């Protein structure tokens, strides 16, 4: 079986984990030949930006040449592109691993996600695109500074600012388009690595961790923990939303209450913590691609296991 990993970047561990599954061959792509993860793959290709008009044709050509069975991306902006062209890949005999286009767009558009969470009565951070609505709530003590100012459509914590006053908020809104205001949640940040079976459509694996340190939008240090209430919330949320495959959920715990923050329908930067604790979602993906449903294994890991990222160096002649 050949799996194509797009936009591999620095996700060396993800490539390694897929290659460790028996019978799996990995092909990786990136737009830069200095992306270290591509050198972990069995084969790799340098491709243009995902916005290039010929990008999808090039990916399809790679699928034909390498006899690819499944494709998935490791970056948010590409997920919707794959989902929108699922039929085209299916005609090549390639399965797009992940959720549908509507869900990928909802995850990328933070206001869409906020409105869905509110309409389905999930606790979440208050969010605004209208400054007047924010200032009205501010005046009525329904929200207070500090707040987050962030792009409505964005990922990897790019363009996020913590704002302490109205002058800074007005400045950011006047100088950048497509911005939103979001309530600053003060509590324990939590990450959940979840797998929803693509055959049975059931949630079969949930791994949760308390984030101890973040760097460039990714979890740098974390510790595993379990809470049945949290598992129940995540399972209900996933079923009600309709997610499929691998997803990464960001949450906050405040005074014993869990707030859903964001969803990334892909492998998150902190997923290696889950894998090293025994949550092998690569094997689950391969089982599904072979038509085999996975057994339920929610919370099948030890608590109190720490992940600590560190830098490695690769020196090579490219």
TAFEN-V782984 format. One record per helix or strand. SS is the DSSP state (H for helix, E for strand). FROM is the first residue (numbers start at 1). LEN is the number of residues. If there is no record, write none. Layout:
ss=(SS SS)
from=(FROM FROM)
len=(LEN LEN)
This chain:
ss=(E H E H E H E H H E H E H E H E E E H E E E E H E E H H E)
from=(2 12 25 36 43 55 70 76 86 95 101 109 110 127 131 147 153 161 166 179 188 203 218 228 245 257 271 281 306)
len=(5 8 6 5 4 12 4 9 6 2 8 1 10 2 9 5 1 3 10 5 9 13 8 14 10 8 6 9 3)
